[in-house]
Amino acid sequence: MSEDMSVIPPQHQYKQPGLETEMVPRPDSFMEGYRAADKLEGKIALISGGDSGIGRAVSIAYAKEGADVAFIYLDEDNDADVTAKHVEAEGRKCLKIRGDIGDRDFCFNAVKRVVGELGGINILINHAGEQHVAEDVEEISDEQLRRTFATNVFGMFYLTQAALKHMKEDDCIINTTSVVAYRGQPMLVDYGASKGAALGFTRSLAPNLVKRGIRVNAVAPGPTWTPLIPASFEEDDVSHFGESAPMGRVGQPDEVAPSYVFLASRDASYMTGQVLHPNGGWVVGG
């Protein structure tokens, strides 16, 4: 880790899903020191939420491994520009797509752009997400519930439905679930439910696509220092984020991204319907 994470100053952002440029300290999301081995050479990846945090680290790691990268982001233009710059610095093509994955038409049009401009899709990463804190389940408004599921569940379905029309044998889909889907979090009931849906989606889609030779797996990160954290929690809670993990600290996007590299590569050719758990030491059901 490049910066001292022993002390995270109190901070809060007032807009989801948050800006990496405003975080103190800045996350490790540039995969510095990562040793690539051409594991994804010639591949084309589409990553939702690829502008910052874990999505940024995955975008850059994939570029280092030889893939061209398209990523979707909501409206964080500065973060998106930084990510694209780093992808292109690896000599790979990068396509930024701005919009809301909760909109079905947008998702299908985004996939159409990727295929048209980059030539196809071999790897789909359903990563974009949002979460909102609510102390009492009765406080969760209909608007919040619909917004959480539109981003975390419907967007995953829409992008998958659109991308599968262009995917073939040996391609893969990787979904982002969460340790919250396994351990629960009393202040994130709707988020936990949506990430449980991502888990069930992974386990059901995998056997559905096995005859087509398309693998479907997931990653369930634990507490990770991404813009979603200061955009979700109160200032004092942010300053203690990750301390409850067995390792006693928050994780970095750079520490999570290699799981996505592995699952997208031929190294994981005998894995489908599975979940990897870079979560700081919690032992949870697979």
FIMIRO-447220 format. One line per 2 residues: number of its first residue (from 1); for each residue y, x, z of N, C-alpha, C. Coordinates in steps of 0.1 Angstrom, whole numbers, always signed. Layout:
// FIMIRO-447220
NUM> Y/X/Z/Y/X/Z/Y/X/Z ~ ...
***
This chain:
// FIMIRO-447220
1> -12/+8/+0/+0/+0/+0/+12/+9/+0 ~ +22/+6/-9/+33/+14/-11/+44/+12/+0
3> +45/+1/+6/+55/-2/+16/+48/-5/+30 ~ +56/-3/+40/+51/-5/+54/+51/-20/+56
5> +39/-26/+58/+38/-41/+60/+36/-44/+74 ~ +37/-34/+83/+35/-37/+97/+46/-46/+103
7> +58/-46/+97/+68/-55/+101/+73/-63/+89 ~ +71/-76/+89/+77/-84/+78/+89/-92/+85
9> +101/-89/+80/+113/-96/+86/+112/-111/+83 ~ +117/-119/+92/+118/-134/+90/+125/-137/+77
11> +120/-146/+69/+127/-149/+56/+121/-163/+52 ~ +129/-170/+44/+125/-182/+38/+131/-185/+25
13> +124/-190/+15/+129/-194/+3/+129/-209/+2 ~ +138/-215/-5/+140/-230/-5/+135/-236/-17
15> +127/-229/-25/+122/-235/-38/+108/-230/-41 ~ +99/-239/-44/+86/-235/-48/+86/-231/-63
17> +77/-222/-67/+68/-214/-59/+73/-201/-54 ~ +86/-199/-55/+92/-187/-49/+95/-176/-59
19> +103/-166/-54/+107/-155/-63/+103/-142/-57 ~ +96/-134/-64/+92/-121/-59/+104/-112/-57
21> +114/-113/-65/+126/-105/-65/+134/-106/-51 ~ +131/-117/-44/+138/-120/-32/+130/-116/-19
23> +118/-111/-21/+109/-109/-9/+112/-95/-3 ~ +112/-94/+10/+113/-82/+17/+102/-80/+27
25> +94/-69/+26/+94/-60/+15/+88/-66/+3 ~ +90/-59/-9/+85/-64/-21/+69/-62/-21
27> +62/-72/-27/+47/-70/-27/+43/-59/-36 ~ +31/-54/-33/+25/-44/-43/+18/-52/-53
29> +24/-53/-65/+18/-62/-75/+18/-55/-89 ~ +21/-42/-89/+22/-35/-102/+10/-26/-106
31> -1/-27/-97/-13/-20/-99/-11/-5/-101 ~ -2/+0/-94/+1/+15/-94/-12/+22/-89
33> -16/+32/-96/-28/+40/-92/-41/+34/-96 ~ -40/+23/-102/-53/+16/-106/-59/+24/-118
35> -72/+26/-117/-79/+34/-128/-86/+24/-137 ~ -81/+23/-149/-87/+14/-158/-99/+20/-166
37> -107/+12/-172/-119/+18/-179/-122/+9/-192 ~ -111/+4/-198/-113/-4/-210/-123/-15/-208
39> -123/-22/-197/-133/-32/-194/-130/-45/-202 ~ -117/-47/-206/-113/-59/-213/-107/-56/-227
41> -111/-45/-233/-106/-40/-245/-108/-51/-256 ~ -97/-55/-263/-97/-64/-274/-97/-79/-270
43> -97/-81/-257/-97/-95/-252/-83/-101/-252 ~ -82/-114/-251/-70/-122/-250/-71/-131/-238
45> -61/-129/-229/-62/-137/-216/-50/-146/-215 ~ -52/-158/-210/-42/-167/-206/-42/-169/-191
47> -31/-167/-185/-30/-167/-170/-19/-177/-166 ~ -23/-187/-159/-12/-196/-153/-7/-190/-140
49> +6/-190/-138/+12/-184/-126/+11/-169/-127 ~ +13/-163/-139/+12/-149/-141/+24/-141/-139
51> +35/-147/-135/+48/-140/-134/+50/-132/-122 ~ +43/-135/-111/+45/-129/-98/+33/-129/-89
53> +33/-122/-78/+22/-122/-69/+9/-118/-75 ~ -2/-125/-71/-15/-122/-76/-15/-123/-91
55> -9/-133/-97/-9/-135/-111/-3/-124/-118 ~ +8/-118/-113/+14/-106/-119/+4/-94/-119
57> -2/-92/-107/-11/-81/-106/-23/-82/-116 ~ -28/-95/-117/-39/-97/-127/-34/-95/-141
59> -22/-99/-144/-16/-97/-158/-16/-82/-161 ~ -10/-75/-152/-9/-60/-154/-22/-53/-154
61> -31/-57/-145/-45/-51/-145/-52/-54/-158 ~ -51/-66/-163/-58/-69/-176/-52/-61/-188
63> -39/-59/-187/-33/-51/-198/-37/-36/-197 ~ -39/-31/-185/-44/-18/-183/-58/-16/-188
65> -66/-27/-187/-80/-27/-191/-81/-31/-206 ~ -70/-32/-213/-70/-34/-228/-68/-48/-233
67> -65/-57/-225/-63/-71/-230/-49/-74/-234 ~ -47/-82/-244/-34/-89/-246/-33/-100/-236
69> -20/-103/-232/-18/-112/-221/-8/-123/-224 ~ -11/-135/-222/-2/-146/-222/-2/-152/-208
71> +10/-155/-203/+11/-161/-190/+21/-172/-189 ~ +17/-182/-181/+26/-194/-179/+33/-193/-166
73> +46/-197/-166/+53/-197/-153/+62/-209/-154 ~ +67/-213/-142/+75/-225/-141/+89/-223/-146
75> +97/-215/-138/+111/-213/-142/+116/-200/-137 ~ +108/-191/-132/+112/-178/-126/+114/-168/-137
77> +125/-169/-144/+126/-161/-156/+127/-146/-153 ~ +134/-142/-142/+135/-128/-139/+122/-122/-136
79> +114/-129/-127/+101/-124/-124/+92/-123/-137 ~ +93/-133/-145/+85/-132/-158/+89/-121/-167
81> +102/-118/-167/+106/-106/-176/+100/-93/-170 ~ +100/-92/-157/+95/-79/-151/+80/-78/-154
83> +73/-89/-153/+58/-88/-156/+56/-85/-170 ~ +63/-91/-179/+61/-88/-194/+64/-74/-197
85> +75/-69/-191/+78/-55/-193/+67/-45/-189 ~ +60/-48/-178/+49/-39/-174/+37/-41/-182
87> +34/-53/-187/+23/-55/-196/+25/-48/-209 ~ +37/-49/-215/+40/-43/-227/+41/-27/-226
89> +44/-22/-214/+44/-8/-212/+30/-2/-213 ~ +20/-11/-212/+6/-6/-213/+2/-6/-228
91> +11/-10/-237/+8/-10/-251/+1/-23/-255 ~ +2/-34/-247/-4/-46/-250/+6/-57/-254
93> +2/-67/-261/+11/-78/-264/+12/-87/-252 ~ +24/-93/-251/+26/-102/-239/+34/-114/-244
95> +29/-126/-241/+35/-139/-244/+39/-146/-232 ~ +52/-149/-230/+56/-156/-218/+58/-171/-222
97> +53/-180/-214/+54/-194/-217/+60/-201/-205 ~ +71/-207/-206/+78/-214/-195/+75/-229/-195
99> +71/-234/-184/+69/-248/-183/+60/-253/-172 ~ +58/-265/-171/+51/-272/-159/+36/-275/-163
101> +26/-269/-157/+13/-272/-161/+8/-285/-156 ~ +16/-292/-148/+12/-306/-144/+14/-316/-155
103> +20/-311/-167/+22/-319/-178/+11/-316/-189 ~ +3/-326/-192/-8/-324/-201/-4/-319/-215
105> +6/-325/-221/+11/-321/-234/+16/-307/-234 ~ +22/-303/-223/+27/-289/-222/+15/-279/-222
107> +4/-282/-215/-7/-274/-214/-14/-272/-228 ~ -15/-283/-235/-22/-282/-248/-13/-275/-258
109> +0/-277/-257/+9/-269/-266/+9/-254/-262 ~ +8/-251/-249/+8/-237/-245/-4/-230/-251
111> -16/-236/-250/-28/-231/-255/-26/-229/-271 ~ -20/-239/-277/-18/-238/-292/-10/-226/-295
113> +1/-223/-287/+9/-211/-289/+1/-198/-288 ~ -7/-198/-277/-14/-185/-275/-24/-182/-286
115> -31/-193/-291/-40/-191/-302/-32/-187/-315 ~ -21/-193/-317/-13/-191/-329/-7/-177/-329
117> -2/-172/-317/+5/-160/-317/-3/-148/-313 ~ -14/-150/-305/-22/-138/-301/-36/-138/-308
119> -40/-150/-313/-52/-150/-321/-64/-156/-315 ~ -63/-161/-302/-74/-168/-296/-73/-167/-281
121> -83/-171/-274/-84/-170/-259/-98/-167/-255 ~ -100/-156/-248/-113/-151/-243/-114/-153/-228
123> -103/-153/-221/-103/-154/-207/-92/-163/-202 ~ -96/-174/-195/-86/-183/-189/-86/-181/-174
125> -74/-179/-169/-73/-178/-154/-64/-189/-149 ~ -70/-199/-142/-63/-210/-137/-58/-206/-123
127> -46/-201/-122/-41/-195/-109/-29/-202/-103 ~ -20/-207/-112/-8/-213/-106/-10/-223/-96
129> -2/-222/-85/-4/-232/-74/+9/-234/-66 ~ +9/-244/-58/+20/-246/-49/+14/-252/-36
131> +22/-250/-25/+17/-256/-12/+29/-260/-4 ~ +28/-270/+4/+39/-275/+12/+34/-278/+27
133> +41/-273/+36/+37/-274/+50/+40/-288/+56 ~ +31/-294/+63/+33/-307/+69/+25/-306/+82
135> +32/-308/+94/+25/-307/+107/+16/-319/+109 ~ +19/-331/+103/+11/-343/+105/+8/-348/+91
137> -5/-351/+89/-10/-356/+76/-2/-369/+72 ~ +3/-377/+82/+10/-389/+79/+24/-385/+73
139> +29/-373/+74/+42/-369/+69/+41/-366/+54 ~ +29/-364/+49/+27/-360/+35/+31/-372/+26
141> +42/-370/+18/+47/-381/+10/+38/-383/-2 ~ +39/-394/-9/+32/-396/-21/+37/-387/-32
143> +50/-384/-32/+55/-374/-41/+49/-360/-39 ~ +49/-356/-27/+43/-343/-24/+28/-342/-28
145> +21/-352/-24/+7/-353/-27/+4/-352/-42 ~ +12/-360/-50/+10/-360/-64/+15/-346/-70
147> +25/-340/-65/+30/-328/-70/+20/-316/-68 ~ +14/-316/-56/+4/-306/-53/-8/-307/-62
149> -13/-319/-64/-25/-321/-72/-22/-319/-87 ~ -10/-322/-91/-6/-320/-105/-6/-306/-109
151> -1/-297/-100/-1/-283/-102/-15/-277/-100 ~ -21/-279/-89/-33/-272/-84/-46/-277/-90
153> -46/-290/-94/-58/-296/-100/-57/-301/-114 ~ -47/-309/-117/-46/-315/-130/-43/-304/-140
155> -34/-294/-137/-31/-283/-146/-43/-275/-149 ~ -52/-273/-139/-64/-266/-141/-73/-273/-151
157> -74/-286/-150/-82/-294/-159/-76/-294/-173 ~ -63/-296/-174/-57/-297/-187/-58/-283/-195
159> -55/-272/-188/-56/-259/-195/-71/-256/-199 ~ -80/-260/-190/-94/-258/-194/-98/-266/-206
161> -95/-279/-206/-98/-288/-217/-92/-282/-230 ~ -80/-278/-229/-73/-272/-241/-80/-259/-246
163> -82/-250/-236/-87/-237/-240/-101/-237/-245 ~ -109/-246/-240/-123/-246/-244/-126/-249/-258
165> -116/-255/-265/-117/-258/-279/-117/-245/-287 ~ -112/-234/-281/-111/-221/-288/-119/-210/-282
167> -127/-213/-271/-135/-203/-265/-150/-203/-270 ~ -156/-192/-269/-169/-190/-274/-178/-183/-265
169> -190/-180/-269/-200/-173/-261/-194/-159/-256 ~ -197/-156/-243/-192/-144/-237/-178/-145/-232
171> -171/-156/-234/-158/-158/-228/-159/-163/-214 ~ -148/-164/-207/-150/-168/-193/-137/-175/-188
173> -140/-183/-177/-129/-190/-170/-130/-185/-155 ~ -118/-182/-149/-118/-179/-135/-107/-187/-129
175> -111/-194/-118/-102/-203/-111/-98/-197/-97 ~ -86/-200/-93/-82/-196/-80/-83/-207/-70
177> -93/-205/-60/-93/-214/-49/-87/-207/-37 ~ -91/-209/-25/-85/-202/-14/-94/-202/-2
179> -91/-193/+8/-99/-193/+20/-96/-206/+28 ~ -85/-213/+25/-82/-225/+31/-92/-236/+28
181> -98/-235/+16/-108/-245/+12/-121/-244/+20 ~ -123/-232/+26/-135/-229/+35/-132/-231/+49
183> -120/-226/+54/-118/-225/+68/-108/-237/+73 ~ -101/-243/+63/-91/-253/+67/-79/-247/+72
185> -68/-255/+71/-55/-251/+77/-48/-264/+80 ~ -46/-267/+93/-41/-280/+97/-27/-283/+91
187> -19/-273/+88/-6/-276/+82/-6/-277/+67 ~ -17/-275/+61/-18/-275/+46/-29/-284/+41
189> -29/-296/+46/-40/-305/+43/-41/-309/+28 ~ -30/-312/+22/-31/-315/+7/-34/-303/-1
191> -29/-291/+3/-32/-279/-4/-47/-275/-3 ~ -52/-277/+10/-66/-274/+12/-75/-283/+4
193> -71/-296/+3/-79/-305/-5/-79/-301/-20 ~ -67/-297/-24/-66/-293/-39/-74/-280/-41
195> -75/-271/-32/-83/-259/-34/-98/-262/-32 ~ -101/-272/-24/-115/-277/-24/-119/-282/-37
197> -109/-289/-44/-112/-294/-57/-114/-283/-67 ~ -107/-272/-66/-109/-261/-75/-123/-255/-73
199> -127/-254/-60/-141/-249/-58/-151/-258/-64 ~ -150/-271/-62/-159/-281/-68/-159/-280/-83
201> -147/-279/-89/-146/-278/-103/-153/-266/-108 ~ -152/-254/-101/-159/-242/-105/-174/-244/-105
203> -179/-250/-94/-194/-251/-93/-200/-261/-102 ~ -192/-271/-106/-197/-281/-116/-195/-277/-130
205> -184/-270/-133/-181/-266/-147/-191/-255/-151 ~ -195/-246/-142/-203/-235/-145/-216/-239/-152
207> -224/-248/-146/-236/-253/-152/-234/-261/-165 ~ -222/-268/-165/-218/-276/-177/-217/-267/-189
209> -212/-255/-187/-209/-246/-199/-219/-235/-201 ~ -230/-234/-192/-239/-223/-193/-246/-222/-206
211> -249/-233/-213/-256/-233/-226/-246/-228/-237 ~ -233/-229/-234/-224/-223/-244/-221/-208/-242
213> -227/-203/-231/-225/-189/-228/-211/-185/-223 ~ -205/-195/-217/-191/-193/-211/-193/-193/-196
215> -189/-182/-189/-191/-181/-175/-179/-187/-168 ~ -181/-193/-156/-170/-199/-148/-172/-195/-134
217> -162/-187/-129/-163/-183/-115/-149/-185/-108 ~ -148/-181/-96/-135/-183/-89/-133/-171/-79
219> -120/-171/-75/-116/-161/-64/-110/-169/-53 ~ -113/-166/-41/-107/-174/-29/-99/-164/-20
221> -87/-161/-24/-79/-151/-16/-77/-156/-2 ~ -75/-146/+7/-70/-149/+20/-55/-148/+21
223> -49/-145/+32/-35/-144/+33/-30/-132/+25 ~ -22/-135/+15/-17/-125/+6/-2/-126/+4
225> +5/-114/+4/+19/-114/+4/+24/-117/-10 ~ +27/-130/-12/+32/-135/-25/+44/-144/-23
227> +52/-147/-33/+63/-156/-32/+60/-169/-26 ~ +48/-174/-27/+44/-187/-22/+46/-187/-7
229> +45/-176/+0/+45/-176/+15/+59/-179/+20 ~ +69/-171/+16/+83/-174/+21/+88/-188/+16
231> +82/-192/+5/+86/-205/-1/+80/-217/+6 ~ +70/-214/+15/+62/-225/+21/+65/-225/+36
233> +66/-214/+43/+66/-214/+58/+80/-211/+63 ~ +82/-214/+76/+94/-211/+83/+96/-196/+85
235> +108/-192/+87/+111/-178/+88/+102/-170/+98 ~ +101/-175/+110/+94/-168/+121/+79/-168/+117
237> +74/-179/+111/+59/-179/+107/+57/-168/+97 ~ +66/-166/+88/+64/-156/+77/+63/-143/+83
239> +71/-140/+93/+71/-126/+99/+58/-123/+106 ~ +49/-133/+109/+36/-130/+115/+25/-134/+105
241> +28/-136/+93/+18/-140/+83/+7/-129/+81 ~ -5/-134/+82/-17/-125/+80/-22/-119/+92
243> -15/-120/+103/-20/-113/+115/-33/-119/+121 ~ -36/-131/+117/-48/-137/+122/-60/-133/+115
245> -59/-127/+103/-71/-122/+96/-78/-111/+104 ~ -91/-110/+103/-98/-100/+110/-93/-86/+108
247> -88/-83/+97/-82/-69/+94/-68/-68/+100 ~ -63/-79/+105/-50/-79/+113/-38/-77/+105
249> -38/-79/+92/-27/-77/+83/-28/-86/+71 ~ -16/-88/+64/-16/-95/+52/-22/-86/+40
251> -27/-93/+30/-32/-86/+19/-21/-84/+8 ~ -24/-75/-1/-14/-73/-12/-20/-78/-25
253> -12/-83/-35/-18/-87/-48/-26/-77/-54 ~ -22/-64/-53/-30/-53/-59/-44/-53/-54
255> -46/-58/-41/-59/-57/-35/-68/-69/-39 ~ -62/-79/-45/-69/-91/-49/-72/-91/-64
257> -64/-85/-72/-65/-85/-86/-78/-79/-92 ~ -83/-69/-85/-96/-63/-91/-108/-73/-91
259> -107/-83/-82/-118/-93/-83/-117/-101/-96 ~ -105/-103/-101/-104/-110/-114/-108/-101/-125
261> -106/-88/-124/-110/-79/-134/-125/-79/-135 ~ -132/-78/-124/-146/-78/-123/-152/-90/-129
263> -147/-102/-125/-153/-115/-130/-151/-117/-145 ~ -140/-111/-151/-137/-112/-165/-145/-102/-174
265> -151/-92/-167/-157/-81/-175/-172/-83/-176 ~ -178/-75/-184/-193/-75/-186/-200/-71/-173
267> -193/-65/-164/-200/-62/-151/-205/-74/-144 ~ -198/-86/-147/-202/-98/-140/-210/-108/-150
269> -217/-102/-159/-224/-110/-170/-235/-119/-164 ~ -240/-116/-152/-250/-124/-146/-245/-133/-135
271> -232/-135/-135/-226/-144/-125/-219/-156/-131 ~ -222/-167/-126/-215/-179/-130/-216/-189/-118
273> -205/-197/-116/-205/-206/-105/-203/-200/-91 ~ -198/-187/-91/-197/-180/-79/-183/-178/-75
275> -181/-174/-62/-167/-172/-57/-167/-158/-50 ~ -156/-150/-53/-154/-138/-46/-143/-140/-35
277> -144/-133/-24/-136/-136/-12/-128/-124/-7 ~ -118/-119/-14/-109/-109/-8/-99/-115/+2
279> -104/-116/+15/-97/-124/+24/-94/-117/+38 ~ -95/-104/+38/-92/-97/+50/-103/-97/+61
281> -115/-102/+57/-126/-100/+67/-132/-113/+72 ~ -127/-125/+68/-134/-137/+73/-147/-139/+65
283> -157/-142/+72/-170/-145/+66/-171/-160/+65 ~ -172/-165/+52/-172/-179/+49/-184/-182/+40
285> -187/-195/+39/-198/-199/+30/-194/-195/+15 ~ -204/-191/+7/-201/-187/-7/-196/-198/-15
***
